[in-house]
Amino acid sequence: MVSQGYRRPSQPCQSTKILLLLPSWRRPANHALLNGTKNGLKHTNIKPRESTTSWSDSGPAADRTVSAHSEMSTLPPKARPVLITAVNGFISSNITSCFLSHGYTVIGTVRSLYQHAWLQRLFDTQYPGLFSLVEVADIGDDGALESIIRARAVVSVIITTSLLDTNQNTPEPYISKSVDIALASLRAASRCPAVQSVVVTSSAWAMATPHVNVREALTASDYNEEAIGLVYDDAVTDPTYRGFLIVMAANAKKGRAMWDFVRETKPSWRFNKLLVDTTFGNIVSATDQGFPSTASLVNGPEAARSASFSLTPQWFVDVEDVAMLHVAAATRLDISSERIFAYGRRFTWKAITGILQNCRPEAEWTTDINEDEGECLVECLTREAPKFFAPWDRPKAGQTWRRQSGIPYAIISLWSRIRRRYLFTNGKEKNAARGRFTSFGCLSRSVYAYILSGPLK
């Protein structure tokens, strides 16, 4: 039997801030604060908003205003197929699950149907009839993607495909190939008139290299110029550091190239990018995926220590929050031409090992901890939210919304805090260990989700 991994309880979370993000037909009909929305939107009356996008040379305009909406317009599900590339990944499989849970039909691409047939079995069990898997052997083949988009009348394309190989010693041809693969998906979507939105999963590394004890202020127009410069500097000789720099530079260059493509071709669809920092959280199937990406740290102290380089103090976000942001960016008609910061909270390696030590006291997680590892001092420059966020929630007295290019990142942190209630899968376990884990907040919820996902090695 295929493991379904960590699954939160089925009852809806009674938080207006989360519920109002969802299309109205997915909100609980009995929610007291949703007067007039319990019957949902009339799908036949929904029309895409005409684009009011303005462009700058560096990407989305930072000072653009967005018109107010009394109701957040969204693309209705059912017969609205969403194409998600590379659905076997840690983040992409959670994105897929999130779209399916909201009633959308999802077409997922993988390089090998044989190797990833477990995805079809898993989602057929959870969401019968809504998921189909297709093979695209060459992720840079825009013709193959175009044929799928046209044949299935896809309206939203979620591009999660990315090269990630930190064992590179030279920037080329790795960077050029990364750019070509990214642009292939955009070219395919631009030739298909049915497409209404394209969302790209990008990395926070495209904006800046993580440094400890260094105050930085990030904006929506920033790119990682530091990494781009250093990869061509022969003075950087450390192979591990150089490998990470090449990946960061590739993310920055392909991000800029994608915005240039959209600015020059002016496609009919809305375009948004998510800048995702270190991601923790749910694994959709530990039996089939193992412990990918950051999840590898729960395999034991040695595995955790080997991950410590890429886990220098920085921002993190829960993977299910990342998935929800993709749904919002793809379906909300009032979110367009945005670089969305998926930043939840800051973390340190000491905090992570402390959580793991509490989860498995018999293991020596806290050895070799650098007490002087420092902290992340990066801030995201924000601006006041426009009026179209009013339906979500109104700030309390003395508070103002902080907004960074499309989504108030304070809400991202709020989602994670609310989800602490889902830290344990049953009441007995929750009551027995409540005091040990809830003090760690959403980082603990994310890390502990790994342990609930399957047996540890």
C-alpha positions in Angstrom: 0.0 0.0 0.0 1.3 3.4 -0.9 2.1 5.6 2.0 0.2 8.9 1.9 2.7 10.5 4.2 1.8 13.2 6.7 -1.8 14.2 6.4 -3.4 17.0 8.5 -6.9 16.4 9.8 -9.7 16.9 7.3 -11.7 19.5 9.2 -11.2 23.0 7.8 -9.1 25.5 9.8 -11.5 28.2 11.0 -9.2 31.1 10.2 -10.5 33.8 8.1 -7.0 34.7 6.9 -6.6 31.3 5.4 -10.1 30.7 4.2 -10.4 34.0 2.3 -7.4 33.1 0.2 -9.4 30.1 -1.2 -11.9 30.4 -4.0 -15.3 31.0 -2.4 -16.6 27.6 -3.5 -13.9 25.9 -1.5 -14.7 27.8 1.8 -16.9 26.1 4.4 -20.5 27.1 3.7 -21.2 27.7 7.4 -18.4 30.1 8.1 -19.9 32.9 10.1 -17.6 35.6 8.6 -18.3 34.7 5.0 -21.7 36.3 4.6 -23.0 36.1 1.0 -20.3 33.8 -0.2 -21.6 30.4 0.9 -23.1 29.5 -2.5 -19.8 30.3 -4.3 -19.1 32.3 -7.4 -21.1 31.7 -10.6 -18.5 30.2 -12.8 -20.0 31.5 -16.0 -19.7 35.1 -14.8 -16.0 35.0 -14.1 -13.9 36.8 -16.6 -10.2 37.5 -16.5 -9.2 41.0 -15.6 -7.5 42.9 -18.4 -3.8 43.2 -17.7 -2.6 46.6 -16.4 1.0 45.4 -16.2 3.7 47.9 -16.5 7.3 46.8 -17.0 10.7 48.0 -16.0 14.0 46.8 -17.4 14.7 44.7 -14.3 11.4 42.9 -14.1 8.0 43.7 -12.5 7.4 47.4 -11.8 7.9 48.1 -8.1 5.5 51.0 -7.9 2.6 49.5 -9.8 -0.9 49.9 -8.3 -3.6 47.3 -8.5 -7.3 48.0 -8.7 -9.5 47.0 -5.8 -11.8 44.0 -5.9 -14.8 43.5 -3.6 -14.4 39.7 -4.1 -11.2 38.0 -5.0 -11.8 36.7 -8.5 -10.3 33.3 -9.2 -10.2 30.8 -12.0 -12.9 28.2 -11.2 -11.9 24.5 -10.9 -13.4 21.6 -12.8 -12.5 21.3 -16.4 -9.7 23.9 -15.8 -6.6 21.7 -16.2 -3.3 22.8 -14.6 0.0 21.6 -15.9 2.7 21.1 -13.3 6.2 20.2 -14.5 8.5 17.8 -12.6 5.7 16.7 -10.2 7.9 14.1 -8.5 9.9 16.7 -6.6 9.6 17.6 -2.9 8.0 21.0 -3.5 6.2 20.2 -6.7 4.4 17.1 -5.3 3.0 19.3 -2.5 1.9 21.9 -5.1 0.2 19.1 -7.0 -1.6 17.8 -3.9 -2.7 21.4 -3.0 -4.3 22.0 -6.4 -6.0 18.6 -6.4 -7.4 19.3 -2.9 -9.0 22.4 -4.3 -10.7 20.5 -7.1 -8.5 21.3 -10.0 -7.6 18.8 -12.6 -3.8 18.4 -12.7 -1.5 17.1 -15.5 2.0 16.3 -14.2 5.1 15.8 -16.2 8.0 13.5 -15.3 11.0 12.3 -17.2 10.1 8.6 -16.7 6.6 7.2 -16.3 8.0 3.9 -15.2 10.1 5.4 -12.4 7.4 7.7 -11.1 4.2 5.6 -11.6 3.7 5.8 -7.8 2.4 9.3 -8.3 -0.5 8.1 -10.4 -1.4 5.4 -7.8 -1.1 7.9 -4.9 -3.2 10.7 -6.3 -5.7 8.2 -7.8 -6.3 7.0 -4.3 -6.6 10.5 -2.8 -8.3 12.4 -5.7 -9.8 9.9 -8.1 -10.1 11.1 -11.7 -8.3 14.5 -11.2 -4.7 13.6 -11.8 -2.8 12.3 -14.9 0.9 11.7 -15.5 2.7 12.3 -18.7 6.3 11.7 -19.7 8.5 14.5 -21.1 11.9 13.0 -21.4 13.6 16.3 -22.4 12.6 19.1 -20.0 13.9 21.6 -22.5 11.6 20.4 -25.3 9.1 23.3 -25.8 7.4 21.4 -28.6 6.5 18.5 -26.2 5.1 20.8 -23.6 3.1 22.8 -26.2 1.5 19.6 -27.5 0.4 18.7 -24.0 -0.9 22.2 -23.3 -2.9 22.3 -26.5 -4.3 18.7 -26.3 -5.5 19.2 -22.7 -6.6 22.9 -23.0 -4.4 23.8 -20.1 -5.2 27.2 -18.5 -2.5 27.4 -15.9 1.2 26.3 -16.2 3.2 25.8 -13.0 6.9 25.5 -13.9 8.9 23.8 -11.1 11.6 22.4 -13.5 15.1 23.4 -12.6 18.6 22.2 -12.8 20.2 21.7 -9.4 23.7 20.3 -9.4 26.1 21.8 -6.9 29.0 19.7 -8.2 29.7 22.1 -11.0 33.2 23.6 -11.3 32.6 26.0 -14.2 29.6 28.2 -14.9 29.2 27.2 -18.5 27.4 25.4 -20.0 25.4 24.9 -16.8 24.1 28.5 -16.6 23.2 28.7 -20.3 21.4 25.3 -20.2 19.4 26.5 -17.1 18.3 29.6 -19.0 17.3 27.6 -22.1 15.2 25.1 -20.1 13.4 27.9 -18.3 12.6 29.8 -21.5 11.4 26.6 -23.2 8.4 26.4 -20.9 7.5 30.1 -21.5 7.8 29.7 -25.3 5.4 26.7 -25.2 2.9 28.6 -23.1 3.1 31.7 -25.3 2.0 29.7 -28.3 -1.2 28.4 -26.6 -4.1 30.9 -26.4 -6.0 28.9 -23.7 -3.3 29.6 -21.1 -4.3 32.2 -18.6 -1.5 32.1 -16.0 2.0 30.9 -15.7 3.7 30.5 -12.3 7.4 29.8 -11.8 9.0 28.2 -8.7 12.2 30.1 -8.2 14.7 30.3 -5.3 15.6 32.9 -2.8 19.2 32.3 -4.0 18.2 34.1 -7.2 18.1 37.3 -5.1 21.0 37.0 -2.7 23.6 34.7 -1.3 22.8 33.9 2.4 25.3 35.5 4.8 25.2 35.5 8.6 25.4 38.6 10.7 25.1 40.8 7.6 22.2 43.3 7.4 20.6 43.2 4.0 17.3 44.6 2.6 15.8 42.7 -0.3 13.4 44.2 -2.8 11.4 42.7 -5.7 13.9 44.1 -8.2 17.0 42.5 -6.7 19.1 39.8 -8.3 22.1 37.9 -7.0 24.8 40.0 -8.6 27.3 38.8 -6.1 27.1 35.2 -7.2 27.1 36.2 -10.9 30.3 38.0 -10.4 32.1 35.4 -8.3 31.4 32.4 -10.5 33.7 34.0 -13.1 36.4 34.7 -10.5 39.1 32.1 -10.5 40.0 33.2 -6.9 37.1 31.2 -5.6 38.7 27.8 -5.3 36.6 25.9 -2.7 34.7 23.4 -4.8 31.7 23.2 -2.5 31.2 26.9 -2.2 31.9 27.4 -6.0 29.3 24.8 -6.8 26.6 26.6 -4.8 27.6 29.9 -6.3 27.1 28.5 -9.8 23.6 27.3 -8.9 22.8 30.7 -7.4 24.1 32.6 -10.5 22.0 30.3 -12.7 18.9 31.0 -10.8 19.5 34.8 -11.0 20.3 34.7 -14.7 17.3 32.6 -15.7 15.0 34.7 -13.5 16.1 37.8 -15.3 15.8 36.1 -18.7 12.2 35.0 -18.0 11.1 38.5 -17.1 12.8 39.8 -20.2 10.9 37.3 -22.3 7.6 38.3 -20.8 8.3 42.0 -21.1 9.3 41.7 -24.8 6.7 39.2 -26.0 3.8 40.6 -23.9 1.9 37.3 -23.6 -1.8 37.2 -22.9 -1.4 35.3 -19.6 -0.5 36.5 -16.1 3.0 35.8 -15.0 4.2 35.4 -11.4 7.3 34.0 -9.8 7.7 32.6 -6.2 11.1 33.2 -4.6 11.2 30.3 -2.2 13.7 30.1 0.7 14.7 27.0 2.6 11.7 24.7 2.7 10.7 22.3 5.4 7.6 20.2 5.8 5.3 17.5 4.5 6.4 14.6 2.2 3.5 13.3 0.1 4.9 9.8 0.2 8.0 8.9 2.2 7.7 5.3 1.0 8.3 6.4 -2.6 10.2 9.7 -2.3 12.3 8.8 0.7 13.5 11.9 2.5 14.3 14.3 -0.3 15.9 17.7 -0.1 16.0 19.2 3.4 14.1 16.1 4.7 17.4 14.2 4.6 18.5 15.7 7.9 16.1 13.5 9.9 18.0 10.4 8.8 20.4 10.8 11.7 23.1 13.1 13.1 25.6 12.4 10.3 23.1 13.2 7.6 22.1 16.3 9.5 25.6 17.5 9.8 26.2 17.0 6.0 23.3 19.3 5.3 24.6 22.0 7.6 26.4 23.9 4.8 23.2 24.7 2.8 21.3 25.3 6.1 23.3 28.3 7.2 21.0 30.7 9.2 18.5 32.1 6.8 14.7 32.3 6.2 12.6 29.2 5.9 9.0 28.5 4.8 6.6 25.5 5.2 6.2 23.6 2.0 2.4 23.5 2.3 2.5 27.3 2.5 4.6 27.4 -0.6 2.0 25.1 -2.3 -0.9 27.4 -1.2 0.9 30.4 -2.6 1.2 28.7 -6.0 -2.5 28.1 -6.0 -3.1 31.8 -5.2 -0.7 33.0 -7.8 -2.1 30.8 -10.5 -5.8 31.3 -9.8 -6.3 34.8 -8.4 -6.9 37.2 -11.3 -5.7 40.2 -9.2 -2.2 38.8 -8.8 -0.1 39.5 -11.9 3.5 40.3 -12.7 4.7 39.7 -9.2 7.9 38.3 -7.5 6.4 36.8 -4.4 8.6 36.3 -1.4 7.9 32.9 0.2 9.6 33.7 3.4 8.2 32.5 6.7 10.6 33.0 9.6 14.3 32.9 10.3 16.0 29.7 11.6 19.4 28.6 12.9 21.1 25.3 12.7 21.1 25.2 16.5 17.3 25.5 16.5 16.9 22.7 14.0 19.2 20.3 15.9 17.4 21.2 19.1 14.1 20.2 17.6 15.5 16.9 16.3 17.0 16.2 19.7 13.5 16.6 21.3 12.0 14.3 18.6 14.6 11.6 19.0 16.3 12.0 22.4 18.3 8.8 21.9 20.4 10.3 19.1 23.2 12.8 19.6 22.0 15.6 17.3 23.5 18.5 19.2 27.2 17.4 18.8 29.5 19.6 16.8 27.2 22.6 16.9 28.9 25.9 16.2 27.7 28.1 19.1 28.9 31.1 17.1 27.1 30.3 13.9 25.5 33.8 13.9 22.0 34.7 12.6 20.2 35.8 9.5 19.7 39.6 9.5 18.1 39.8 6.0 14.9 41.9 5.8 12.4 42.2 2.9 11.5 45.8 2.1 7.7 46.0 2.1 5.0 48.4 1.2 1.5 48.9 2.4 -1.0 46.5 1.0 -3.5 47.9 -1.5 -7.2 47.8 -0.9 -7.8 44.6 -2.7 -6.4 42.7 0.4 -9.2 44.1 2.5 -11.4 41.1 2.0 -8.7 38.9 3.6 -8.6 40.8 6.8 -8.4 44.3 8.2 -5.4 45.3 10.3 -6.0 45.7 14.0 -5.7 49.2 15.6 -2.1 50.4 15.4 -1.1 47.8 12.7 -0.6 48.3 9.0 -0.2 45.6 6.3 3.3 45.0 5.1 3.4 43.9 1.4 6.1 42.6 -0.7 5.3 42.3 -4.4 1.9 40.7 -4.3 1.5 38.8 -1.0 1.8 40.3 2.5 4.6 38.0 3.8 3.3 38.5 7.4 0.4 36.2 6.3 2.8 33.5 5.3 4.2 33.4 8.9 0.7 33.5 10.2 -0.3 30.4 8.2 2.6 28.5 9.7 1.7 29.5 13.3 -1.9 28.4 12.8 -0.7 25.0 11.6 0.9 24.2 14.9 -2.4 22.6 15.8 -1.6 19.9 13.2 1.7 19.0 14.7 0.5 15.6 15.8 -1.7 13.1 14.0 -3.8 11.9 17.0 -5.0 13.3 20.3 -3.2 10.9 22.5 0.2 11.7 21.0 -0.6 15.4 21.0 -1.6 15.4 24.7 1.5 13.4 25.7 4.0 15.6 24.0 2.4 19.0 23.6 4.8 20.8 25.9 7.9 19.4 24.2 7.1 20.5 20.7 4.7 23.4 20.4 7.3 25.8 21.9 9.3 25.4 18.7 6.5 26.9 16.6 6.1 26.3 12.9 9.7 25.1 12.4 9.0 22.2 14.7 5.8 21.4 12.9 7.6 21.2 9.6 10.5 19.1 10.8 8.3 16.8 12.8 6.2 16.3 9.7 9.1 14.4 8.2 9.1 11.9 11.1 5.4 11.3 10.8 5.8 10.7 7.0 7.5 7.3 7.3 10.0 5.1 9.1 13.4 6.6 9.8 16.5 4.8 8.5 
